[in-house]
Amino acid sequence: MARSFATTAIILCCFIIAITALYQISIAVERNQEYPIDWSLKDNVAKIVVHKHKRVLELYDDKGQLLKSYPHIALGKNPYEHKMFEGDGKTPEGLYYIDSKNPNSRYFLNLGISYPNQTDIANAKRHNKSAGGDIKIHGLPNGMNVIKELFLQYGDWTDGCIALDNASMKELYEIISIKTPIYILP
């Protein structure tokens, strides 16, 4: 009995080590994968518009011309209405700005969104709650690009962020500048 327990423990440890190694390799492959990028968009994007009900993210130039559209975005698990409190699973609505870029997040790249603004904070305080924060545009969870079709079919799965496939996220990450306005519409 002791020998079979030890054998099972060794097999389990080897399995965990193998899974961890495959996960790390998958993350490295994702970060180093070559994705096509439309470099003509760089320095031409004046604003980002997200239509929550259509599940689409669009890029516009300074003349209001549509430059590119990214369909099939995912939103918070509770996507309807404006985010009001931490943990409500809603994606914010309104005018915000891209305020950061993170190449090493839990998800494949991310662009920070300036939520909460002063109005969001004041509204949450009136209810004795936190407005939350850490709202991003990001790709799939690291190591999960191999099952991207599951995420694309699942629908809304974030905690309030806007998620895209990794190829689209890589392009956005490269072409979007800090301080770019983002209009998140119902």
C-alpha positions in Angstrom: 0.0 0.0 0.0 2.8 2.4 0.9 4.6 1.6 -2.4 1.4 2.3 -4.5 0.9 5.6 -2.6 4.5 6.7 -3.3 4.2 5.7 -6.9 0.9 7.6 -7.3 2.5 10.7 -5.6 5.5 10.5 -7.9 3.2 10.2 -11.0 1.1 13.1 -9.8 4.2 15.3 -9.2 5.5 14.5 -12.6 2.1 15.3 -14.1 2.0 18.7 -12.3 5.6 19.5 -13.4 4.7 18.6 -17.0 1.5 20.7 -17.1 3.4 23.7 -15.5 6.1 23.4 -18.1 3.6 23.2 -21.0 1.8 26.2 -19.6 5.1 28.2 -19.4 6.0 27.2 -22.9 2.5 28.2 -24.1 2.9 31.6 -22.6 6.4 32.1 -24.2 5.0 31.0 -27.6 2.1 33.5 -27.3 4.4 36.4 -26.4 6.8 35.6 -29.2 4.2 34.7 -31.8 4.2 36.9 -34.9 0.8 38.4 -35.4 -0.1 40.5 -38.5 -0.2 44.2 -37.6 -1.7 46.9 -39.9 1.0 49.5 -39.2 -0.9 52.1 -41.4 -3.2 52.6 -38.3 -0.3 53.7 -36.1 -0.6 57.4 -35.3 -3.9 57.6 -37.2 -6.2 56.4 -34.4 -8.0 59.4 -32.8 -10.5 57.5 -30.8 -11.7 54.0 -29.8 -15.5 53.3 -29.8 -16.9 50.2 -28.1 -20.5 49.3 -28.8 -21.4 47.0 -26.0 -24.7 45.7 -27.5 -23.0 44.9 -30.8 -19.9 43.4 -29.1 -17.6 45.4 -31.4 -14.6 47.7 -30.9 -13.9 50.3 -33.6 -11.1 52.6 -34.4 -11.7 56.1 -35.9 -9.4 58.8 -37.3 -9.6 62.5 -36.4 -12.1 63.1 -39.2 -14.5 60.5 -37.8 -13.8 57.9 -40.5 -13.9 54.3 -39.4 -10.4 52.8 -39.7 -11.0 49.3 -38.5 -13.5 47.2 -36.6 -12.9 44.3 -34.2 -16.0 42.1 -33.8 -16.6 39.4 -31.2 -15.3 41.3 -28.2 -16.1 39.9 -24.7 -17.3 42.1 -21.9 -18.0 41.7 -18.2 -20.2 38.8 -17.1 -23.0 41.3 -16.4 -22.5 43.4 -19.5 -25.7 45.5 -19.5 -25.7 48.9 -17.9 -22.8 51.0 -16.6 -20.3 49.7 -14.1 -21.2 51.2 -10.7 -19.4 49.1 -8.0 -16.5 46.8 -7.5 -17.4 43.2 -8.3 -20.6 44.0 -10.2 -19.3 42.3 -13.4 -20.3 45.2 -15.5 -18.3 47.0 -18.2 -18.2 50.8 -17.7 -20.0 53.2 -20.1 -18.9 56.7 -21.0 -15.8 58.6 -22.0 -12.5 57.3 -20.7 -8.9 57.3 -21.8 -6.2 54.7 -22.4 -3.9 55.3 -19.4 -1.3 52.5 -19.5 0.2 49.6 -21.4 1.2 46.3 -19.7 3.0 43.6 -21.6 3.2 41.3 -18.6 -0.3 41.0 -17.3 -2.3 37.9 -16.4 -3.9 38.2 -19.8 -2.2 38.6 -23.2 -1.1 42.2 -23.1 -3.4 45.0 -21.9 -4.3 48.6 -22.3 -5.5 50.3 -19.2 -8.8 52.3 -19.2 -9.0 55.3 -16.9 -12.1 53.9 -15.0 -13.1 55.1 -12.4 -13.4 58.8 -13.1 -14.5 61.3 -10.5 -18.2 60.8 -11.3 -17.9 57.1 -10.9 -16.1 57.5 -7.5 -18.7 59.9 -6.2 -21.6 57.7 -7.2 -20.0 54.7 -5.5 -19.3 56.7 -2.3 -23.0 57.8 -2.2 -23.8 54.1 -1.9 -20.9 53.4 0.6 -19.2 51.2 -1.9 -16.0 51.1 -4.0 -16.2 52.0 -7.7 -13.6 49.3 -8.4 -11.0 49.7 -11.0 -8.4 47.8 -13.0 -10.5 47.9 -16.2 -8.5 46.9 -19.2 -8.7 46.0 -22.9 -6.9 42.6 -23.0 -6.4 39.4 -24.8 -7.1 35.9 -23.6 -5.7 34.5 -20.3 -2.0 33.7 -20.7 -1.5 30.2 -21.9 -5.1 29.8 -23.2 -4.7 30.9 -26.8 -4.7 27.3 -27.9 -8.4 27.1 -26.8 -9.3 30.6 -28.0 -12.4 29.2 -29.8 -13.9 28.3 -26.4 -13.5 31.9 -25.2 -14.9 33.3 -28.5 -17.9 31.1 -28.2 -18.5 31.6 -24.5 -19.4 35.2 -24.8 -19.0 37.6 -21.9 -16.5 36.2 -19.4 -14.4 39.1 -18.0 -14.9 40.9 -14.6 -15.8 44.1 -16.5 -12.9 44.4 -19.0 -13.0 44.3 -22.8 -11.4 41.2 -24.2 -10.3 40.3 -27.8 -8.5 37.5 -29.4 -4.7 37.7 -29.0 -4.0 38.7 -32.7 -6.3 41.7 -32.4 -4.9 42.6 -29.0 -1.4 42.5 -30.3 -2.4 45.0 -33.1 -4.2 47.3 -30.7 -1.3 47.2 -28.2 1.2 48.2 -30.9 -0.9 51.0 -32.6 -2.8 52.6 -29.7 -1.2 55.5 -27.8 -1.6 56.5 -24.2 -4.3 59.2 -23.7 -6.3 57.9 -26.7 -10.0 58.5 -25.8 -12.3 55.5 -25.6 -16.0 55.9 -25.8 -17.8 52.9 -24.3 -21.4 52.9 -25.5 -24.4 50.8 -24.3 
